[in-house]
Each structure stands twice: as C-alpha cells, then as structure tokens.
C-alpha cells in the first residue's frame, strides 16, 4: 500500500512543477512591458528551429518542439515545490 501512496506523491509533485512552469511563464509574459518587472520574461528558447516534415503521400506529419525557460517559470517551479512540501 505504501508504493501506491508514493506514486500519488510523485504525480502530485509533477503536477505542481508543471503548474509552476505554466503560471510563472504566463506571469512573465504578462509583465514583459512593465519596466521594473520585465526581467521575469527574460529567458532562453531551445529546440527545433524549423519543424521536421515527413510527407508520406497520403499523410503529412509535422514534428516540432520549442521550449522557453524564463525567470518567471523558474520562480514558479520553486514556488510549486515549496507548496508541495508544505502539503
């Protein structure tokens, strides 16, 4: 029974980290034009610059992935982990 609870805790941590990334990135995006908070949107993007296209004749598949890590997202992850630890 203990392993079931351990799995739930890992999923809860994953969801808190994911929520922190999304909310922190969104707050960074909202504050991009405010002079004293614009640093929250500072970050780095990496991934595939151009999407990869696979044309199979009757089916066309397009693959692409870009990740942007911002200061707001990092702060959101930290807050998410702290909230997880408090629960």
CORTA-V748713 format. One record per backbone hydrogen bond with DSSP energy under -1.0 kcal/mol. NH is the residue of the N-H (numbers start at 1). CO is the residue of the C=O. Records with the same first field share a line. If there is no record, write none. Layout:
NH->CO / CO
This chain:
5->1
6->2
7->3
8->4
9->5
10->6
11->7
12->8
13->9
14->10
15->11
16->12
17->13
18->14
19->15
20->16
21->17
22->18
23->19
24->20
25->21
26->22
27->23
28->24
29->25
30->26
31->27
32->29
34->31
37->34
38->34
40->37
41->38
42->39
44->69
46->67
48->65
52->63
54->61
56->59
58->56
61->54
63->52
67->46
69->44
71->42
72->40
74->70
75->71
76->72
77->73
78->74
79->75
80->76
81->77
82->78
83->79
84->80
85->81
86->82
87->83
